[in-house]
């Protein structure tokens, strides 16, 4: 009798887990289309509020092979301030002894222009510090995927790919 109940208990436990997992996915609230719309609205709101972070996963320097990044790098925008924590690979024309800050600095924006094309948001930010003048061209899709092209006065351009938090 002991052996007869064990398989039935096991079967009931598996069925309970199966039904509970199905119920939890059905009750999660939002369909895929609704989640996609919600994500797109969150992206739009963050960009217009100037409150967002883009975590980058790869760097594509001019005239050099792409680099997959294993260390967490990011670009953070908070109002009129920028925290650029990005690596630099490429050619420098005129930089301070030792290489300087490159793309690792905090500063105030001189400009923030945002527009919407057919598929993505396009942002242009101008930043200047004691070392260089930078233009950040950021493209962000509704799903949060992003590219950042950094154009410097004293260094070659570099492109990054990543995703908004």
Secondary structure, DSSP 8 states (H G I E B T S, - for coil): -HHHHHHHHHHHHHHHHHHHHHHHHHTT---HHHHHHHHHHHHHHHHHHTEEEEEEEEEEETTS--EEEEEEEEEEEETTEEEEE----S-BSS--TT---TTEEEEEEEEEEEEE-SSEEEEEEEEE-SS-EEEEEEEEETTSEEEEEEEESSB--EEEEEEE-
